[in-house]
Amino acid sequence: RKPGSMRGIFKSGVFRTALGCVLALACLAWVFHDTKWSDFARSVAALRWHWVVLAIVLEMTSFVWQGYRWRLLLKPLGPVRLLRTTQAVYCGLGVGYIVPMGFGEVTRAYFISGWMSKPLVAVLPSIALERLFDAVWLAVGIGVTAIAVRLPRNIDRAADIFGGIVLALAGLVVFLSTRKRREGGTPPHGGVWRGRLG
């Protein structure tokens, strides 16, 4: 074959999909390489499948909801389909299981930036806002727990500090966003979030 035709094969979508399937099968083989299949079969037979199906549906629904929430946060950058944001969430989840320290978040931002034709740095602030929203709900949950259950003094103090930090960050984001809106004007392409929060 000619070198040009070989490069075309390597760049084709079929080759990339096949390569991904081969890597996935290799990872599955490694995960199950020391499995005792008789014990595995007994465990599967003992499962209550109606609970398994319900768990799968709820798990998938949570990721679709996360994709929808992220899609709303990405609106200042332009339109993006819910399918794309959900796919990116799943990709980031898979990478996060393998590589620690937030590489999953960077991965999903990378995919979305490519699909939206936006710089990666323009997408990352939307993920930071997502994490801030998660922190707000976590603080609310801790506060409700502290009201309903008597917590140890050190945990109670840590919860107060955490809640104060989250409240301060949320207030800062709201202040910067409203200030930029009052000033008017639209930041240049790729700098929407930097313009709103900077």
ABEGO torsion letter per residue (X at the ends): XBAAAAAAAAABAAAAAAAAAAAAAAAAAAAAAABBAAAAAAAAAABBAAAAAAAAAAAAAAAAAAAAAAAAAAAAAEBBBAAAAAAAAAAAAAAAAABBGGAAAAAAAAAAAAAAGBBAAAAAAAAAAAAAAAAAAAAAAAAAAAAABBBBAAAAAAAAAAAAAAAAAAAAAAAAAAAAAAAEEBBBBGAAAAAAAX
